[in-house]
């Protein structure tokens, strides 16, 4: 599956905004995730957020611990990619 920079930037902005709004550190978030059996170090979280690349499972867990009930996708702009399809 191709990676889209737009999606990564959207995730980065969303998580950083909500983290700052709640005045949480990566250590706080890591501790909250541990309550659900998800073990991520603050450094791992920082790296994944910096790349804007994480599993859907981790993204949903972050939404839960940041107490987000919904995400508005209007700000997410995806561009169609044209070109040859790869053979499998």
Backbone as JSON Lines, residues from 0, in Angstrom:
{"i":0,"aa":"X","n":[0.85,-1.17,0.0],"ca":[0.0,0.0,0.0],"c":[0.9,1.24,0.0]}
{"i":1,"aa":"X","n":[0.55,2.18,-0.84],"ca":[1.34,3.41,-0.92],"c":[1.09,4.28,0.31]}
{"i":2,"aa":"X","n":[2.14,4.98,0.7],"ca":[2.0,5.9,1.83],"c":[1.74,7.29,1.29]}
{"i":3,"aa":"X","n":[0.88,8.0,1.93],"ca":[0.53,9.35,1.5],"c":[0.99,10.34,2.56]}
{"i":4,"aa":"X","n":[1.83,11.26,2.14],"ca":[2.35,12.28,3.07],"c":[1.22,13.08,3.7]}
{"i":5,"aa":"X","n":[0.15,13.3,2.91],"ca":[-0.97,14.09,3.42],"c":[-1.6,13.44,4.65]}
{"i":6,"aa":"X","n":[-1.72,12.13,4.62],"ca":[-2.31,11.4,5.75],"c":[-1.39,11.51,6.96]}
{"i":7,"aa":"X","n":[-0.09,11.34,6.74],"ca":[0.87,11.45,7.83],"c":[0.83,12.81,8.5]}
{"i":8,"aa":"X","n":[0.76,13.87,7.68],"ca":[0.7,15.23,8.23],"c":[-0.6,15.46,8.99]}
{"i":9,"aa":"X","n":[-1.68,14.89,8.49],"ca":[-2.98,15.02,9.15],"c":[-2.92,14.37,10.54]}
{"i":10,"aa":"X","n":[-2.36,13.14,10.6],"ca":[-2.24,12.43,11.87],"c":[-1.34,13.21,12.84]}
{"i":11,"aa":"X","n":[-0.21,13.69,12.34],"ca":[0.7,14.47,13.18],"c":[-0.01,15.67,13.79]}
{"i":12,"aa":"X","n":[-0.7,16.42,12.97],"ca":[-1.38,17.61,13.45],"c":[-2.46,17.3,14.46]}
{"i":13,"aa":"X","n":[-3.24,16.27,14.18],"ca":[-4.33,15.88,15.07],"c":[-3.81,15.47,16.45]}
{"i":14,"aa":"X","n":[-2.85,14.56,16.48],"ca":[-2.34,14.04,17.75],"c":[-1.6,15.14,18.52]}
{"i":15,"aa":"X","n":[-0.78,15.91,17.83],"ca":[-0.04,16.99,18.51],"c":[-0.98,18.04,19.09]}
{"i":16,"aa":"X","n":[-2.01,18.39,18.35],"ca":[-2.98,19.38,18.83],"c":[-3.69,18.88,20.08]}
{"i":17,"aa":"X","n":[-4.17,17.65,20.04],"ca":[-4.91,17.11,21.17],"c":[-4.0,16.87,22.37]}
{"i":18,"aa":"X","n":[-2.77,16.45,22.12],"ca":[-1.78,16.28,23.2],"c":[-1.53,17.61,23.9]}
{"i":19,"aa":"X","n":[-1.33,18.67,23.12],"ca":[-1.08,19.99,23.69],"c":[-2.32,20.53,24.4]}
{"i":20,"aa":"X","n":[-3.48,20.32,23.81],"ca":[-4.73,20.81,24.41],"c":[-4.94,20.23,25.8]}
{"i":21,"aa":"X","n":[-4.53,18.98,25.97],"ca":[-4.7,18.32,27.26],"c":[-3.47,18.43,28.16]}
{"i":22,"aa":"X","n":[-2.45,19.13,27.66],"ca":[-1.2,19.34,28.41],"c":[-0.59,18.02,28.85]}
{"i":23,"aa":"X","n":[-0.52,17.06,27.91],"ca":[0.04,15.75,28.18],"c":[1.44,15.64,27.6]}
{"i":24,"aa":"X","n":[2.25,14.82,28.23],"ca":[3.57,14.49,27.7],"c":[3.47,13.12,27.04]}
{"i":25,"aa":"X","n":[4.52,12.73,26.32],"ca":[4.53,11.39,25.75],"c":[4.58,10.34,26.85]}
{"i":26,"aa":"X","n":[5.18,10.66,27.97],"ca":[5.18,9.73,29.11],"c":[3.75,9.54,29.62]}
{"i":27,"aa":"X","n":[2.99,10.61,29.72],"ca":[1.58,10.51,30.15],"c":[0.8,9.6,29.21]}
{"i":28,"aa":"X","n":[1.0,9.79,27.91],"ca":[0.27,9.0,26.92],"c":[0.7,7.54,27.0]}
{"i":29,"aa":"X","n":[2.0,7.28,27.15],"ca":[2.49,5.91,27.27],"c":[1.87,5.23,28.48]}
{"i":30,"aa":"X","n":[1.76,5.95,29.59],"ca":[1.14,5.38,30.8],"c":[-0.33,5.06,30.57]}
{"i":31,"aa":"X","n":[-1.03,5.95,29.89],"ca":[-2.44,5.71,29.6],"c":[-2.61,4.48,28.69]}
{"i":32,"aa":"X","n":[-1.73,4.35,27.7],"ca":[-1.8,3.19,26.81],"c":[-1.55,1.89,27.56]}
{"i":33,"aa":"X","n":[-0.63,1.91,28.53],"ca":[-0.32,0.72,29.32],"c":[-1.55,0.19,30.05]}
{"i":34,"aa":"X","n":[-2.46,1.08,30.43],"ca":[-3.68,0.65,31.11],"c":[-4.5,-0.28,30.23]}
{"i":35,"aa":"X","n":[-4.31,-0.21,28.92],"ca":[-5.04,-1.04,27.96],"c":[-4.14,-2.16,27.41]}
{"i":36,"aa":"X","n":[-2.97,-2.35,28.03],"ca":[-2.08,-3.42,27.6],"c":[-1.25,-3.08,26.37]}
{"i":37,"aa":"X","n":[-1.16,-1.82,26.04],"ca":[-0.37,-1.37,24.88],"c":[0.9,-0.75,25.42]}
{"i":38,"aa":"X","n":[2.02,-1.38,25.09],"ca":[3.31,-0.94,25.62],"c":[4.1,-0.2,24.55]}
{"i":39,"aa":"X","n":[4.16,1.11,24.68],"ca":[4.92,1.99,23.81],"c":[5.75,2.89,24.71]}
{"i":40,"aa":"X","n":[7.01,3.04,24.38],"ca":[7.83,3.98,25.15],"c":[7.54,5.39,24.65]}
{"i":41,"aa":"X","n":[7.8,6.39,25.47],"ca":[7.62,7.76,24.99],"c":[8.45,8.03,23.72]}
{"i":42,"aa":"X","n":[9.64,7.44,23.67],"ca":[10.5,7.61,22.49],"c":[9.86,6.98,21.24]}
{"i":43,"aa":"X","n":[9.28,5.79,21.39],"ca":[8.6,5.15,20.26],"c":[7.43,6.0,19.77]}
{"i":44,"aa":"X","n":[6.66,6.51,20.69],"ca":[5.52,7.35,20.32],"c":[5.98,8.61,19.59]}
{"i":45,"aa":"X","n":[7.02,9.22,20.1],"ca":[7.57,10.43,19.49],"c":[8.02,10.15,18.05]}
{"i":46,"aa":"X","n":[8.71,9.02,17.87],"ca":[9.2,8.65,16.54],"c":[8.06,8.37,15.58]}
{"i":47,"aa":"X","n":[7.08,7.6,16.03],"ca":[5.95,7.27,15.16],"c":[5.16,8.51,14.79]}
{"i":48,"aa":"X","n":[4.99,9.4,15.74],"ca":[4.28,10.63,15.44],"c":[5.1,11.52,14.51]}
{"i":49,"aa":"X","n":[6.41,11.54,14.71],"ca":[7.27,12.33,13.84],"c":[7.2,11.88,12.39]}
{"i":50,"aa":"X","n":[7.06,10.57,12.2],"ca":[6.92,10.03,10.85],"c":[5.49,10.16,10.35]}
{"i":51,"aa":"X","n":[4.55,10.28,11.28],"ca":[3.14,10.3,10.9],"c":[2.7,8.94,10.39]}
{"i":52,"aa":"X","n":[3.38,7.9,10.85],"ca":[3.15,6.56,10.34],"c":[2.99,5.6,11.52]}
{"i":53,"aa":"X","n":[1.78,5.09,11.69],"ca":[1.51,4.16,12.78],"c":[0.38,3.25,12.34]}
{"i":54,"aa":"X","n":[0.23,2.16,13.05],"ca":[-0.86,1.24,12.72],"c":[-2.2,1.88,13.04]}
{"i":55,"aa":"X","n":[-3.21,1.37,12.4],"ca":[-4.57,1.83,12.7],"c":[-4.92,1.51,14.14]}
{"i":56,"aa":"X","n":[-4.43,0.38,14.63],"ca":[-4.7,-0.01,16.02],"c":[-4.13,1.02,16.99]}
{"i":57,"aa":"X","n":[-2.89,1.44,16.76],"ca":[-2.29,2.43,17.64],"c":[-3.0,3.77,17.51]}
{"i":58,"aa":"X","n":[-3.35,4.15,16.29],"ca":[-4.06,5.41,16.09],"c":[-5.37,5.43,16.87]}
{"i":59,"aa":"X","n":[-6.14,4.34,16.79],"ca":[-7.41,4.29,17.52],"c":[-7.19,4.27,19.02]}
{"i":60,"aa":"X","n":[-6.15,3.58,19.47],"ca":[-5.84,3.58,20.91],"c":[-5.46,4.98,21.36]}
{"i":61,"aa":"X","n":[-4.7,5.71,20.55],"ca":[-4.35,7.1,20.89],"c":[-5.6,7.96,20.96]}
{"i":62,"aa":"X","n":[-6.52,7.76,20.03],"ca":[-7.78,8.52,20.09],"c":[-8.5,8.24,21.4]}
{"i":63,"aa":"X","n":[-8.49,6.99,21.83],"ca":[-9.16,6.61,23.07],"c":[-8.51,7.28,24.27]}
{"i":64,"aa":"X","n":[-7.18,7.19,24.39],"ca":[-6.52,7.76,25.57],"c":[-6.5,9.28,25.54]}
{"i":65,"aa":"X","n":[-6.64,9.88,24.36],"ca":[-6.74,11.34,24.27],"c":[-8.19,11.8,24.38]}
{"i":66,"aa":"X","n":[-9.09,10.83,24.56],"ca":[-10.52,11.08,24.75],"c":[-11.15,11.79,23.56]}
{"i":67,"aa":"X","n":[-10.72,11.41,22.35],"ca":[-11.33,11.95,21.13],"c":[-12.5,11.07,20.75]}
{"i":68,"aa":"X","n":[-13.64,11.67,20.53],"ca":[-14.83,10.91,20.17],"c":[-15.03,10.83,18.67]}
{"i":69,"aa":"X","n":[-14.46,11.77,17.95],"ca":[-14.61,11.77,16.5],"c":[-13.46,12.54,15.87]}
{"i":70,"aa":"X","n":[-13.31,12.36,14.58],"ca":[-12.28,13.05,13.81],"c":[-12.95,13.66,12.59]}
{"i":71,"aa":"X","n":[-12.7,14.92,12.37],"ca":[-13.24,15.6,11.18],"c":[-12.25,15.45,10.05]}
{"i":72,"aa":"X","n":[-12.7,14.85,8.99],"ca":[-11.81,14.56,7.86],"c":[-11.81,15.65,6.78]}
{"i":73,"aa":"X","n":[-12.55,16.73,7.02],"ca":[-12.6,17.8,6.02],"c":[-11.21,18.38,5.74]}
{"i":74,"aa":"X","n":[-10.34,18.38,6.75],"ca":[-9.0,18.93,6.58],"c":[-8.03,18.01,5.88]}
{"i":75,"aa":"X","n":[-8.44,16.77,5.64],"ca":[-7.56,15.8,4.99],"c":[-7.73,15.88,3.48]}
{"i":76,"aa":"X","n":[-6.68,16.27,2.8],"ca":[-6.72,16.39,1.34],"c":[-5.9,15.26,0.74]}
{"i":77,"aa":"X","n":[-6.54,14.41,-0.02],"ca":[-5.84,13.34,-0.72],"c":[-5.85,13.64,-2.21]}
{"i":78,"aa":"X","n":[-4.72,13.38,-2.83],"ca":[-4.63,13.58,-4.28],"c":[-4.62,12.22,-4.96]}
{"i":79,"aa":"X","n":[-5.31,12.13,-6.07],"ca":[-5.32,10.89,-6.84],"c":[-3.93,10.68,-7.43]}
{"i":80,"aa":"X","n":[-3.52,9.43,-7.46],"ca":[-2.23,9.06,-8.03],"c":[-2.5,8.35,-9.34]}
{"i":81,"aa":"X","n":[-1.82,8.8,-10.37],"ca":[-2.01,8.18,-11.68],"c":[-0.71,7.57,-12.13]}
{"i":82,"aa":"X","n":[-0.81,6.56,-12.87],"ca":[0.39,5.91,-13.37],"c":[0.16,4.43,-13.53]}
{"i":83,"aa":"X","n":[1.23,3.74,-13.81],"ca":[1.15,2.3,-14.02],"c":[0.89,1.59,-12.71]}
{"i":84,"aa":"X","n":[0.1,0.55,-12.8],"ca":[-0.12,-0.3,-11.63],"c":[0.98,-1.33,-11.59]}
{"i":85,"aa":"X","n":[1.43,-1.62,-10.39],"ca":[2.47,-2.64,-10.23],"c":[1.87,-4.03,-10.39]}
{"i":86,"aa":"X","n":[2.65,-4.92,-10.98],"ca":[2.24,-6.31,-11.06],"c":[2.51,-7.0,-9.75]}
{"i":87,"aa":"X","n":[1.66,-7.92,-9.37],"ca":[1.86,-8.65,-8.13],"c":[2.39,-10.02,-8.4]}
